[in-house]
Amino acid sequence: MGSEVAPRDAAENLPQQRLKPTAKGIAAQDRAREYARRSMAPATLRAYRSDWQHFSNWCAEAGLEPIPAEPSTVGAYLGSLGPTHAPTTIRRRLAAIGQMHRYNGFPWETGGLEIRATLKGVFAEHGEPVRQAAAIRLADLRKLVDTCDDGPVGRRDRALLLLGFAGAFRRSELVALEVTDVLPTPFGLRVRIRRSKTDQERQGAEIGIPRGQNPATCPVRAVEAWRATLKHRAGPLFRRISKAGSIGRDALVPDSVRFLLLGRAHLAGITVPAGDRLTAHGLRAGFITEAYDKGVRDQDIMDHTRHRDHKTMRGYVRRAKLLSESPAGKVGL
């Protein structure tokens, strides 16, 4: 008992002055910030950087301090975005401001009254329904594939569209695929996904792509044809191709998938309902919708699409059921 130190004595033994970080401490803090930065998907990080630059420039023009920012400053900034920016963009910019504060050791609370009240007012006055990505159903996928010829661009686009649909890939996952990530087997393909939006810890995932029943829409045949054209055993699977048809070394970027899809949709004469938009995410939404219509179990769909949140996956299904299972169609009108 006599050798024990009472809490009060221990407190008295603590340094009375605040210590200054040493080089070791500063290095450890920098390393922790770098790990935190890497925890975000590259696309999210790019968006946050752009958002922070926008906020910093606005503060410079307004004569206000961007960091640490007063709640009134953040509220004023959000209010300035209301008439010209979508709610999703405003929320993301607010998230970017918060991330920058946390990384630099400043307290941050998005739920403060001033910020919450401003957001509520902005969305009440300027909010609009979120435009959903139109699900690309199998019939439209066939039309898209029919526009692809047997040249290098056509083979690449056919493989990208069919693999993107069959694997329910996000566009960032598609362009990140390496040749060595796609492993042929007698029954189809094993595809390794190194990292995705919901896999920030880089544990990776692997999915199976079986051979299709229809040769024209078989993702395995399409990938095999593209790899025979590519003739590379390593490096990016989906690459840029020059106007002369020369296959480059660089991978496509996520926006390339969107432009590719829009171009093919134009050639195929595909349009989407008013209020929807045609995006690469439509391949993922289309797969989920088709799988549900074919009676595939929710859990099997989620395992294949790498969804963690059942509610998110069911959102696609709910849209698919709006007409097919609407009570209004069952009352005898």
C-alpha positions in Angstrom: 0.0 0.0 0.0 2.8 2.4 0.9 4.3 2.2 -2.6 1.1 3.1 -4.4 0.7 6.6 -5.7 -2.6 8.3 -4.9 -4.4 9.9 -7.9 -3.9 13.4 -6.5 -0.1 12.7 -6.1 0.0 11.4 -9.6 -1.7 14.5 -11.0 0.8 16.7 -9.1 3.6 14.9 -10.8 2.3 15.7 -14.3 4.0 18.5 -16.2 2.4 21.8 -15.5 3.3 23.4 -18.9 1.9 22.1 -22.2 4.6 20.2 -24.0 5.6 21.2 -27.5 5.5 18.3 -30.1 8.9 16.9 -30.9 10.1 15.9 -34.3 9.0 12.4 -33.5 5.5 13.5 -32.5 5.1 15.7 -35.5 6.2 12.9 -37.8 3.7 10.5 -36.1 0.9 13.1 -36.6 1.7 13.5 -40.2 1.8 9.8 -40.7 -1.6 9.4 -39.1 -3.0 12.2 -41.4 -1.6 10.4 -44.4 -3.3 7.1 -43.3 -6.6 9.0 -42.9 -6.2 10.5 -46.4 -5.6 7.1 -47.9 -8.7 5.8 -46.2 -10.9 7.6 -48.7 -11.5 6.5 -52.3 -9.4 8.4 -54.8 -12.5 10.0 -56.5 -13.7 11.2 -53.1 -10.4 12.7 -52.3 -10.2 14.5 -55.6 -13.7 15.9 -55.0 -12.8 17.0 -51.5 -9.7 18.8 -52.7 -11.7 20.7 -55.3 -14.4 21.5 -52.8 -12.0 22.8 -50.3 -10.3 25.0 -52.9 -13.7 26.4 -53.8 -14.5 27.2 -50.1 -11.0 28.8 -49.6 -11.5 31.0 -52.7 -14.9 32.1 -51.5 -13.5 33.0 -48.1 -10.7 35.0 -49.7 -13.2 37.0 -51.7 -15.5 37.5 -48.7 -12.7 38.4 -46.3 -13.4 35.5 -44.0 -11.1 32.9 -42.4 -11.5 29.4 -43.9 -9.8 27.5 -41.1 -10.7 27.4 -38.3 -14.0 28.6 -39.8 -16.7 30.1 -37.7 -20.2 28.5 -38.0 -21.5 31.8 -39.4 -18.9 31.6 -42.2 -19.8 28.1 -43.1 -23.5 29.0 -43.0 -22.9 32.0 -45.3 -21.0 29.9 -47.7 -23.7 27.2 -47.9 -26.3 29.9 -48.4 -24.4 31.3 -51.4 -24.4 27.8 -53.0 -28.2 27.4 -52.7 -29.4 29.0 -55.9 -26.8 27.3 -58.2 -25.8 24.0 -56.7 -27.5 20.6 -56.2 -28.1 19.4 -52.6 -25.7 16.5 -53.1 -22.9 19.0 -54.0 -23.7 21.2 -51.1 -23.5 18.3 -48.7 -20.3 17.1 -50.1 -18.7 20.5 -49.8 -19.8 20.7 -46.2 -18.2 17.3 -45.6 -14.9 18.5 -47.3 -14.8 21.5 -44.9 -15.3 19.2 -42.0 -12.6 16.8 -43.1 -10.1 19.6 -43.5 -10.8 20.9 -40.0 -10.4 17.4 -38.5 -7.2 16.7 -40.3 -5.7 19.9 -38.9 -6.8 19.3 -35.4 -9.7 21.8 -35.2 -13.0 20.9 -33.6 -15.9 20.4 -36.0 -19.6 19.9 -35.5 -21.9 19.8 -38.6 -24.9 19.4 -36.4 -24.6 22.9 -34.9 -27.8 25.0 -35.0 -26.4 27.7 -37.3 -25.3 25.2 -40.0 -28.3 22.9 -39.7 -30.7 25.8 -39.9 -29.0 27.2 -43.0 -29.0 23.8 -44.8 -32.7 23.3 -44.0 -33.6 26.7 -45.4 -31.5 26.2 -48.5 -33.0 22.8 -49.3 -36.5 24.0 -48.6 -36.2 26.9 -51.1 -33.9 25.5 -53.7 -34.0 21.7 -53.3 -35.1 19.5 -56.1 -35.7 15.8 -56.5 -32.5 13.8 -57.0 -32.2 12.5 -60.6 -31.7 8.8 -60.5 -29.5 6.8 -62.7 -31.7 5.0 -65.2 -31.3 1.2 -64.9 -29.9 -0.2 -68.2 -32.1 -3.3 -68.7 -31.0 -6.3 -70.7 -32.9 -5.2 -73.9 -31.0 -1.9 -73.9 -27.7 -3.6 -73.1 -28.2 -5.7 -76.3 -28.8 -2.5 -78.3 -25.6 -0.9 -76.9 -23.5 -4.0 -77.7 -25.0 -4.1 -81.2 -23.3 -0.8 -81.9 -19.8 -2.2 -81.2 -17.9 -3.4 -84.3 -15.0 -5.9 -84.3 -12.3 -3.2 -84.3 -10.2 -2.4 -81.2 -12.6 0.3 -79.9 -15.6 -1.9 -80.5 -14.1 -4.9 -78.8 -13.0 -2.9 -75.8 -16.4 -1.2 -75.4 -18.3 -4.5 -75.8 -16.1 -6.1 -73.1 -16.5 -3.1 -70.8 -20.2 -2.9 -71.1 -20.9 -6.6 -70.7 -18.4 -7.1 -67.9 -19.6 -3.9 -66.2 -23.2 -5.2 -66.3 -22.5 -8.8 -65.4 -20.2 -7.8 -62.5 -22.4 -4.9 -61.3 -19.3 -2.8 -61.4 -18.9 0.8 -60.4 -17.1 2.8 -63.1 -14.1 3.4 -60.7 -13.8 -0.4 -60.2 -14.0 -1.0 -64.0 -11.1 1.3 -64.9 -9.0 0.1 -62.0 -9.0 -3.5 -63.3 -5.7 -5.0 -64.3 -5.3 -7.7 -66.8 -4.1 -10.0 -64.0 -7.2 -9.3 -62.0 -9.3 -11.3 -64.6 -8.6 -15.0 -64.3 -10.0 -17.4 -66.9 -11.5 -20.7 -65.7 -13.3 -23.5 -67.7 -16.6 -22.1 -66.5 -16.0 -18.4 -66.9 -14.0 -15.7 -65.2 -12.9 -15.0 -61.6 -12.5 -11.2 -61.2 -10.5 -9.7 -58.4 -11.6 -6.3 -57.2 -8.7 -4.7 -55.4 -10.5 -1.8 -53.9 -14.0 -0.3 -54.1 -16.1 2.4 -52.7 -17.3 0.3 -49.7 -13.9 -1.4 -49.2 -11.8 1.4 -47.7 -9.6 -1.1 -45.8 -8.5 -2.6 -49.1 -9.5 -6.2 -48.2 -10.5 -6.7 -51.8 -13.2 -8.9 -53.2 -13.6 -11.6 -55.8 -16.7 -12.4 -57.9 -17.5 -15.0 -60.6 -18.7 -14.2 -64.1 -20.1 -17.3 -65.8 -20.3 -17.8 -69.5 -23.5 -16.3 -71.0 -26.2 -18.3 -72.8 -26.2 -15.9 -75.7 -22.9 -15.5 -77.5 -23.7 -11.9 -78.5 -24.0 -10.8 -74.8 -21.6 -13.3 -73.2 -19.2 -11.2 -71.0 -16.6 -14.0 -71.0 -16.5 -14.2 -74.8 -16.3 -10.4 -75.0 -13.4 -10.2 -72.5 -11.6 -13.0 -74.3 -11.9 -11.2 -77.6 -10.6 -8.0 -76.1 -7.7 -9.6 -74.4 -6.7 -11.2 -77.7 -6.7 -7.8 -79.2 -4.9 -6.2 -76.3 -2.0 -8.7 -76.3 -0.8 -7.5 -72.9 -0.3 -9.8 -70.0 -0.1 -7.0 -67.4 -1.2 -3.4 -66.8 -4.7 -1.9 -67.2 -7.4 -4.0 -68.7 -9.4 -1.2 -70.3 -7.1 1.3 -72.0 -7.2 4.4 -74.0 -7.2 4.0 -77.8 -6.1 6.6 -80.3 -8.2 7.8 -83.2 -5.9 5.7 -85.4 -6.8 2.6 -83.4 -3.5 2.3 -81.5 -3.9 0.9 -78.0 -2.1 3.0 -75.4 -0.6 2.1 -72.0 -2.9 4.3 -69.9 -6.1 3.1 -68.3 -9.4 4.8 -69.0 -10.5 7.3 -66.3 -14.0 7.0 -64.7 -15.4 9.8 -66.8 -14.4 7.9 -69.9 -16.9 5.2 -69.1 -19.7 7.8 -68.9 -18.8 9.3 -72.3 -18.4 5.9 -73.8 -21.8 4.9 -72.6 -23.4 8.1 -73.8 -21.9 7.7 -77.2 -23.1 4.1 -77.6 -26.6 5.1 -76.3 -26.8 7.8 -79.0 -25.8 5.3 -81.7 -28.4 2.8 -80.4 -31.1 5.5 -80.1 -31.6 4.8 -76.4 -33.4 7.5 -74.3 -34.3 7.6 -70.7 -37.5 8.8 -68.9 -37.7 12.4 -67.9 -36.2 13.0 -64.5 -33.7 10.1 -64.9 -30.2 10.3 -66.3 -28.0 7.9 -68.3 -24.8 7.1 -66.4 -22.4 4.3 -66.0 -24.1 3.5 -62.8 -27.0 2.4 -64.9 -25.2 -0.9 -65.7 -25.0 -1.7 -61.9 -28.7 -0.6 -61.4 -29.7 -2.7 -64.4 -28.0 -5.8 -63.2 -29.7 -5.6 -59.8 -33.1 -5.0 -61.4 -32.8 -7.9 -63.8 -31.5 -10.2 -61.0 -34.5 -9.3 -58.8 -36.9 -9.9 -61.7 -35.4 -13.3 -62.2 -36.0 -14.2 -58.6 -32.4 -14.1 -57.3 -32.3 -13.8 -53.5 -31.5 -10.4 -51.9 -28.4 -11.8 -50.1 -27.1 -13.4 -53.3 -27.5 -10.1 -55.1 -25.7 -8.2 -52.3 -22.8 -10.7 -52.2 -22.3 -10.2 -56.0 -22.7 -6.4 -56.0 -20.6 -5.9 -52.8 -23.4 -4.0 -51.1 -23.1 -3.7 -47.4 -26.4 -1.9 -46.8 -29.5 -3.9 -47.5 -31.5 -0.6 -47.7 -29.3 0.7 -50.5 -29.7 -2.4 -52.6 -33.5 -2.5 -52.0 -33.7 1.0 -53.3 -33.0 -0.3 -56.8 -35.6 -3.0 -56.4 -38.2 -0.5 -55.1 -37.9 1.5 -58.4 -38.2 -1.7 -60.4 -41.5 -2.5 -58.6 -43.1 0.9 -59.0 -45.2 -0.2 -61.9 -45.0 -4.0 -62.0 -46.3 -4.4 -58.4 -48.2 -1.1 -57.9 -51.5 -1.6 -56.0 -53.1 0.8 -58.5 -52.8 -2.0 -61.1 -54.7 -4.5 -59.0 -57.9 -2.6 -58.2 -59.6 -3.2 -61.5 -59.3 0.2 -63.1 
